[in-house]
Amino acid sequence: MDFSFPVRKIIHVDMDAFYASVEQHDNPALRGKPIAVGGGHRGVVSAASYEARKFGVRSAMPSKTAKEKCPHLIFVPPRFARYKEISKKIREIFYEYTDLVEPLSLDEAYLDVTENKKGIESANQIAKEIRQKIFEQTGLTASAGISVNKFLAKVASDINKPNGQKTIHPDKLEGFLEELPIEKFYGVGKVTANKMFSLGIYKGKDLKKKTLEELVRLFGKSGTYYYNVVRGIHHSEVKPHRVQKSVAVERTFFEDLFDEQQIEEKLLSLSDELHNRLQKNNILGRTLTLKIKYKDFSLFTRSVTKEEYFSSAEQYFKTGKKLWELRPFDKPVRLLGLSLSQLNTEEKKLVSVQLKIPFKEFED
């Protein structure tokens, strides 16, 4: 594969079942048992241990559903101060190697190690060292993906989870992407994957057969993204001062909703999930937006801005319900979403770094 852009060395580090692993590490009585962080009465799961995932328990799942799937599931209240404390230690390890660190959350980040503080040419070796140091200093395991851009590094980090890593070498990108199941492409969710299946797109090689015009017609602006990433093209740089402008959660329903009680239950679930995501990163915001997509794909959004920050799931729910009452139509709903903006995240200057060093060693 020919590259018309500078080849970089990007690592995506992802902690393994972070919240749940912290709880199991700090409380040996929980080790080897299926646990869910969060949940509780009418709540949602923030994180699930690997033992719980075997039963189909997943994050953002209603606690009632999780308990049905795994009757002996143990619910543990979240301790965000503890998770932040460990996350800080992990980031300090990252900064030993590079200042180009883009945190995505408490438990994952991108690192650009094209140029690094230790002068190590092998990105694969850097990832090994980082994972080993994380284990030695926290007792927790991490997985890593290594490749030439953020998209591929993100995909790679999921391949040998937990406690593993995967390098996608520049010379092997084309074959790897052509054989990659479409649902494994970062940015392709369940709904999009099902649409692609219906179009006969099951692997990267199927996606590659579609023209740019076809993909844009079928998927809108996302079509350009799909066209590029299946060819290994993803120019987004690691941004060390990434500023988050909004946090959103939404659900597309398999069956359109019309019943008022169902809508209320979904808003409650979305409010809990939004609150958990915001707490995870210690984020507050002043503007809450309700998004409604109807059966006919018409879209309605309405927002409310307060002088003080929203701070609880109950506030999101009550405000979301008031916004729902302002809707212009009474017709079946296929998607509901809540988002928070005007956040308390501080604006920081983005650091622009030009990276020119080619790959000299990028081992598997």
LUMLO-765436 format. One record per residue (C-alpha): x negated, y negated, z. Coordinates in Angstrom, 3 decimals. Each point is the difference from the previous one (the first is absolute). Example, Ala and Ser with C-alpha at 12.3 -4.5 7.8 and 13.67 -1.06 7.14 Angstrom:
BEGIN
{{-12.300,4.500,7.800}},
{{-1.370,-3.440,-0.660}},
***
This chain:
BEGIN
{{0.000,0.000,0.000}},
{{-1.428,-3.396,-0.999}},
{{0.183,-2.848,2.505}},
{{0.422,-3.569,-1.206}},
{{-0.240,-1.324,3.543}},
{{-2.589,0.180,2.825}},
{{0.004,3.440,1.606}},
{{0.369,-0.224,3.743}},
{{-0.250,2.407,2.917}},
{{3.219,-0.121,2.004}},
{{0.813,2.067,3.088}},
{{3.492,0.358,1.422}},
{{-0.092,1.161,3.625}},
{{3.247,1.318,1.472}},
{{0.310,1.216,3.584}},
{{1.732,3.372,0.379}},
{{3.462,-0.342,1.619}},
{{-1.465,-2.950,1.902}},
{{2.607,-0.846,2.665}},
{{0.797,3.647,0.687}},
{{-3.685,0.961,0.063}},
{{-0.747,-2.750,2.525}},
{{2.762,1.314,2.256}},
{{-1.274,3.574,-0.288}},
{{-3.568,-1.121,0.646}},
{{0.934,-1.996,3.105}},
{{2.364,2.663,1.347}},
{{-1.442,3.529,-0.465}},
{{3.374,1.494,0.977}},
{{1.359,-1.214,-3.363}},
{{-2.710,1.607,-2.118}},
{{1.201,2.666,-2.394}},
{{3.630,-1.018,0.551}},
{{2.433,-1.711,-2.365}},
{{0.308,-3.607,1.132}},
{{1.629,-3.118,-1.389}},
{{-1.027,-3.498,0.997}},
{{3.025,-2.255,0.323}},
{{3.471,1.321,-0.587}},
{{2.241,0.232,3.011}},
{{3.715,-0.769,-0.076}},
{{0.987,-1.234,-3.475}},
{{-3.620,-0.827,-0.756}},
{{-2.319,1.073,-2.771}},
{{-3.271,1.917,0.028}},
{{-3.069,-2.262,-0.240}},
{{-2.430,2.884,-0.445}},
{{0.023,3.797,0.139}},
{{-2.754,2.439,0.937}},
{{-1.061,2.602,-2.556}},
{{1.723,2.646,2.123}},
{{3.268,-1.952,-0.383}},
{{-0.535,-0.609,-3.718}},
{{0.082,3.758,-0.595}},
{{3.688,-0.191,0.926}},
{{0.644,-2.880,-2.401}},
{{-0.182,-2.804,2.568}},
{{-1.207,-3.223,-1.627}},
{{-0.502,-3.646,0.944}},
{{3.055,-2.251,-0.435}},
{{2.265,3.035,0.527}},
{{2.923,-0.501,2.422}},
{{-0.807,1.685,3.312}},
{{3.232,1.987,-0.192}},
{{-1.038,1.516,-3.344}},
{{-3.502,0.674,1.319}},
{{1.400,1.857,3.002}},
{{2.244,2.080,-2.269}},
{{-2.986,1.017,-2.102}},
{{-2.177,0.721,3.031}},
{{2.069,0.732,3.145}},
{{-3.092,0.195,2.236}},
{{-1.325,-3.364,-1.232}},
{{-1.524,-2.153,2.766}},
{{0.694,-3.740,-0.255}},
{{-2.734,-2.295,1.308}},
{{0.422,-3.783,0.429}},
{{-2.423,-2.037,-2.106}},
{{-2.953,-1.792,1.628}},
{{-0.947,-2.616,-2.541}},
{{-2.612,-1.666,2.206}},
{{-1.873,3.304,0.115}},
{{0.256,0.517,-3.767}},
{{-1.334,-3.520,-0.608}},
{{-2.879,0.623,2.398}},
{{-1.096,3.106,-1.918}},
{{0.603,-1.665,-3.369}},
{{-2.404,-2.773,1.021}},
{{-2.717,2.593,0.769}},
{{0.546,1.624,-3.386}},
{{-0.283,-3.323,-1.849}},
{{-3.241,-0.761,1.820}},
{{-1.371,3.205,-1.529}},
{{1.110,-1.167,-3.460}},
{{-1.808,-3.317,0.467}},
{{-3.255,1.847,0.690}},
{{0.023,0.856,-3.715}},
{{1.763,-2.879,-1.756}},
{{1.838,-3.266,0.614}},
{{2.325,0.782,-2.913}},
{{2.669,1.718,2.094}},
{{3.692,-0.345,-0.838}},
{{2.173,1.377,2.821}},
{{3.405,1.239,-1.146}},
{{1.203,0.816,3.515}},
{{-1.454,1.118,3.319}},
{{-0.873,3.397,-1.426}},
{{-1.243,-0.555,-3.552}},
{{-2.244,-2.305,-2.003}},
{{-1.857,-0.440,-3.270}},
{{-3.774,-0.508,0.029}},
{{-2.091,-1.226,-2.913}},
{{-3.463,1.541,0.488}},
{{-1.449,-0.775,-3.433}},
{{-2.444,-2.129,1.918}},
{{-0.273,1.054,3.643}},
{{-1.945,-1.035,3.061}},
{{-1.890,3.281,0.298}},
{{-1.061,0.188,-3.634}},
{{1.534,3.472,-0.429}},
{{0.595,0.788,-3.680}},
{{2.432,2.863,0.568}},
{{3.525,-1.149,0.851}},
{{0.772,3.604,0.861}},
{{-2.731,-0.033,2.661}},
{{1.297,-3.263,1.456}},
{{3.493,1.496,0.341}},
{{-1.441,3.054,1.778}},
{{-1.918,-2.175,2.437}},
{{3.013,-2.196,0.715}},
{{2.252,2.983,0.669}},
{{-2.604,1.571,2.282}},
{{-0.445,-3.224,1.980}},
{{3.767,-0.403,0.365}},
{{0.209,3.509,1.439}},
{{-2.940,-0.509,2.353}},
{{1.289,-3.330,1.327}},
{{3.759,0.664,0.138}},
{{0.464,3.758,-0.104}},
{{2.308,-0.463,-3.008}},
{{-0.321,1.229,-3.577}},
{{0.252,-2.014,-3.194}},
{{0.280,0.862,-3.674}},
{{-1.580,-1.931,-2.844}},
{{0.281,-0.454,-3.742}},
{{-2.833,-1.337,-2.124}},
{{0.175,-1.287,-3.565}},
{{-0.406,-2.988,-2.319}},
{{3.115,-1.934,1.022}},
{{2.544,-0.322,2.810}},
{{2.711,1.998,-1.760}},
{{-2.191,3.064,-0.508}},
{{-1.548,-0.215,3.465}},
{{3.491,-0.088,1.530}},
{{1.119,3.038,-2.005}},
{{-3.223,1.862,0.844}},
{{0.273,-0.527,3.771}},
{{3.197,2.042,0.096}},
{{-1.419,3.040,-1.821}},
{{-2.023,1.642,2.793}},
{{1.990,-1.232,3.000}},
{{-0.375,0.438,2.896}},
{{-3.654,-0.553,0.899}},
{{-1.382,0.185,-3.526}},
{{-1.098,-2.154,-2.886}},
{{0.107,0.035,-3.771}},
{{-2.113,-1.794,-2.575}},
{{1.362,-0.674,-3.471}},
{{-3.120,-0.510,-2.107}},
{{0.162,-2.507,-2.880}},
{{-0.772,2.784,-2.487}},
{{2.976,2.039,1.235}},
{{2.664,-2.694,0.214}},
{{1.714,0.787,-3.275}},
{{0.470,3.709,0.678}},
{{0.993,-0.611,3.612}},
{{2.685,-2.549,-0.881}},
{{1.393,2.078,-2.859}},
{{0.564,2.982,2.331}},
{{1.228,-2.018,2.996}},
{{3.687,0.665,0.820}},
{{1.950,-3.170,-0.593}},
{{1.360,-0.084,3.563}},
{{-3.606,-0.205,1.256}},
{{-0.591,-3.300,-1.788}},
{{-0.182,-2.778,2.587}},
{{2.949,-2.303,-0.620}},
{{2.316,2.703,-1.359}},
{{2.721,0.638,2.569}},
{{2.695,2.676,0.022}},
{{2.478,-1.973,-2.085}},
{{-2.567,-0.896,-2.675}},
{{-1.386,3.547,0.004}},
{{3.483,1.427,-0.602}},
{{0.536,-2.446,-2.852}},
{{-3.326,1.056,-1.510}},
{{0.917,3.676,0.367}},
{{3.200,-0.684,-1.929}},
{{-2.165,-1.504,-2.772}},
{{-2.248,3.057,-0.130}},
{{-2.847,-1.705,1.852}},
{{-1.450,2.458,2.514}},
{{-3.734,-0.679,-0.147}},
{{-2.321,-2.820,-0.942}},
{{-0.459,1.408,-3.499}},
{{3.776,-0.311,-0.560}},
{{-0.031,-3.593,1.212}},
{{-2.955,-0.757,-2.252}},
{{2.031,0.922,-3.092}},
{{2.389,-2.896,0.623}},
{{-0.799,-3.319,-1.659}},
{{-0.273,-3.195,2.002}},
{{3.195,-1.250,-1.637}},
{{1.905,3.144,1.012}},
{{-1.167,-0.167,3.605}},
{{0.860,-3.691,0.347}},
{{3.446,0.672,-1.460}},
{{0.553,2.902,2.411}},
{{-1.606,-1.393,3.171}},
{{-0.236,-3.760,-0.452}},
{{-3.214,-1.677,1.163}},
{{-1.016,3.220,1.792}},
{{-0.326,1.564,-3.448}},
{{-3.214,-1.960,-0.609}},
{{-1.397,1.270,3.293}},
{{0.802,3.638,-0.889}},
{{-1.505,-0.437,-3.473}},
{{-3.258,-1.285,1.468}},
{{-0.516,2.238,3.040}},
{{0.439,3.216,-1.980}},
{{-2.960,-1.236,-2.037}},
{{-2.051,-0.744,3.110}},
{{0.500,-3.761,-0.310}},
{{0.616,-1.851,3.264}},
{{-1.796,-3.333,0.406}},
{{1.151,-0.959,3.493}},
{{-3.021,-0.865,2.161}},
{{-0.422,0.837,3.661}},
{{1.220,-3.147,1.750}},
{{-1.575,-0.375,3.438}},
{{2.415,-2.730,1.072}},
{{3.223,1.438,-1.311}},
{{2.938,-2.154,1.100}},
{{3.339,1.733,0.367}},
{{2.887,-2.239,-0.977}},
{{2.942,2.299,0.711}},
{{0.931,3.394,1.393}},
{{2.882,1.903,-1.582}},
{{1.870,3.263,0.390}},
{{2.664,1.272,-2.347}},
{{1.902,3.156,-0.834}},
{{1.492,1.229,-3.264}},
{{2.824,2.430,0.720}},
{{0.640,3.274,-1.803}},
{{3.726,-0.774,0.197}},
{{1.323,-3.538,-0.191}},
{{1.328,-1.335,3.290}},
{{3.325,-1.736,0.446}},
{{1.023,0.872,3.551}},
{{-0.604,-2.856,2.457}},
{{-1.175,2.341,2.759}},
{{-2.579,1.589,-2.299}},
{{-1.332,-3.440,-0.933}},
{{-0.265,-0.930,3.671}},
{{-1.910,3.207,0.769}},
{{-2.439,-0.657,-2.869}},
{{-0.561,-3.590,1.138}},
{{-0.733,1.265,3.497}},
{{-2.506,2.527,-1.312}},
{{-1.661,-2.628,-2.226}},
{{-0.191,-2.408,2.947}},
{{-1.782,2.615,2.122}},
{{-2.419,0.827,-2.812}},
{{-0.748,-3.682,-0.682}},
{{-0.630,-0.601,3.705}},
{{-2.388,2.975,0.182}},
{{-1.973,-1.212,-3.020}},
{{-0.270,-3.512,1.394}},
{{-1.075,1.218,3.437}},
{{-2.607,2.204,-1.618}},
{{-1.839,-3.113,-1.224}},
{{1.126,-2.474,2.669}},
{{1.936,-2.041,-2.576}},
{{2.874,-2.412,0.596}},
{{2.015,-1.994,-2.500}},
{{2.661,-2.695,-0.239}},
{{1.900,0.888,-3.192}},
{{2.089,3.160,-0.288}},
{{1.329,1.023,-3.426}},
{{2.670,2.571,-0.802}},
{{-0.187,1.648,-3.418}},
{{2.963,1.829,-1.524}},
{{-0.059,1.823,-3.314}},
{{3.394,1.161,-1.185}},
{{1.011,3.042,-2.007}},
{{-0.027,-2.086,-3.187}},
{{-3.590,-1.140,0.869}},
{{1.073,-3.574,0.705}},
{{-2.108,-1.499,2.772}},
{{0.929,-2.211,2.954}},
{{-2.393,-1.508,2.527}},
{{0.675,-2.375,2.842}},
{{-2.419,-1.352,2.616}},
{{0.097,-1.772,3.319}},
{{-2.900,-1.949,1.530}},
{{-0.346,-0.707,3.710}},
{{-2.227,-2.491,1.807}},
{{-1.272,2.730,2.323}},
{{-1.337,3.398,-1.061}},
{{2.189,3.061,-0.312}},
{{-1.319,2.520,2.521}},
{{2.218,3.075,0.351}},
{{1.838,2.675,-1.974}},
{{3.233,-1.229,1.566}},
{{-0.544,-3.484,-1.455}},
{{-0.705,1.433,-3.456}},
{{3.132,2.124,0.189}},
{{2.337,-2.744,1.220}},
{{-1.316,-2.504,-2.543}},
{{0.058,2.585,-2.783}},
{{3.607,0.792,0.826}},
{{0.952,-3.707,-0.192}},
{{-1.725,-0.267,-3.381}},
{{1.876,3.113,-1.154}},
{{3.277,-1.741,0.823}},
{{-0.982,-2.795,-2.419}},
{{-0.175,2.385,-2.973}},
{{2.032,-1.103,-3.020}},
{{1.195,3.467,-1.081}},
{{1.634,3.055,1.523}},
{{-1.378,2.720,-2.209}},
{{-2.157,3.119,0.456}},
{{-3.551,-0.630,1.192}},
{{-2.981,1.954,-1.330}},
{{-2.795,-1.821,1.900}},
{{-0.371,-1.938,3.234}},
{{-3.107,-1.827,1.170}},
{{-1.187,-2.305,2.756}},
{{-3.124,-2.148,-0.186}},
{{-1.688,-2.512,2.255}},
{{-2.025,-2.959,-1.281}},
{{-1.491,-3.258,1.289}},
{{-2.264,2.184,2.088}},
{{-2.393,-0.898,2.789}},
{{-2.963,1.206,-2.050}},
{{-2.570,-2.742,-0.427}},
{{-1.133,-1.142,-3.425}},
{{-3.631,0.850,-0.637}},
{{-2.268,-0.773,-2.898}},
{{-0.468,2.882,-2.355}},
{{-3.595,0.948,-0.563}},
{{-0.856,0.498,-3.643}},
{{-2.875,2.375,-0.556}},
{{-1.330,0.976,-3.398}},
{{-1.192,3.589,-0.015}},
{{-2.427,1.033,-2.704}},
{{-1.920,3.038,1.252}},
{{0.855,3.112,-2.031}},
{{0.431,3.503,1.395}},
{{-3.361,1.703,0.443}},
{{1.270,2.803,2.137}},
{{3.640,0.943,0.467}},
{{-0.029,3.641,1.023}},
{{2.930,2.344,0.485}},
***
